[in-house]
Each structure stands twice: as C-alpha cells, then as structure tokens.
Amino acid sequence: MNIGWDLIQQLQINKISRSAETTEHKVDSLSARKDNNKQEVEELTLACQAMWELLRDHLGFTDDHLKAKILEIDARDGVVDGKIGAEIISCPHCGQKASTMRPNCIYCGGTLPTSHVMK
C-alpha cells in the first residue's frame, strides 16, 4: 500500500513540477514582453518629443496649441480620459454605425474614413 501511495504522490509532484516550470516560462516571457513594451514606449516618446520640437521651432506652434489639440482629440470619443478612442460614424457606403478604429465597415466591407492615423 505504501508503494502505491508513494507512486501517486510522486506522479502528483512531477505534475506540479512541470506546471511550475511552464508557469516560470510564461512569467519570463511576459517579463521580456513588458521590457520590450517599455522600450517601445520610450522610443515613441522620444520621437514624439522630437516631432513636437521641430513643429514648435520651425512653424511657431506653442505648447498651448499642442495641449489644446491633445484635449480636442481626447474628447472626440465623448470621454476626456487621456486615451484616444473610437468615434462612431455612419458608414458612407451602407449607413450602418461603424467605428473609426476599423479600416473597413463590418457590415458592407467598405473603406471607412478615419482620423486615427496612428492606430
């Protein structure tokens, strides 16, 4: 009876050990993705700052112009939350309600106009 019990326990230990290894690999993968995302955000922030400084220095825009445009874009979806959201429009092809976050209407497949160049 002890041999059977020991065998069952060993099988359970092996199963849990494999599960722990799988979880460890997933954590390592997520950590690497997080680091990669952080690097991408830093690079995008740097690019945005460079573009802003070019516009400001060469075209005479002010920080107030930039802040006003950010607020305008943020408010387009009806919520000022620091995020760019989808606008709901009528599809110019079929008239159904459609999201500007999609390139095509889900009803007719027609190309949708979008103000979201960056998404």
C-alpha positions, 0 to 999 in steps of 0.5 A: 500500500505504501508503494502505491501511495508513494507512486501517486504522490510522486506522479502528483509532484512531477505534475506540479513540477512541470506546471511550475516550470511552464508557469516560470516560462510564461512569467519570463516571457511576459517579463521580456514582453513588458521590457520590450513594451517599455522600450517601445514606449520610450522610443515613441516618446522620444520621437514624439518629443522630437516631432513636437520640437521641430513643429514648435521651432520651425512653424511657431506652434506653442505648447498651448496649441499642442495641449489644446489639440491633445484635449480636442482629440481626447474628447472626440470619443465623448470621454476626456480620459487621456486615451484616444478612442473610437468615434462612431460614424455612419458608414458612407457606403451602407449607413450602418454605425461603424467605428473609426478604429476599423479600416473597413465597415463590418457590415458592407466591407467598405473603406471607412474614413478615419482620423486615427492615423496612428492606430 
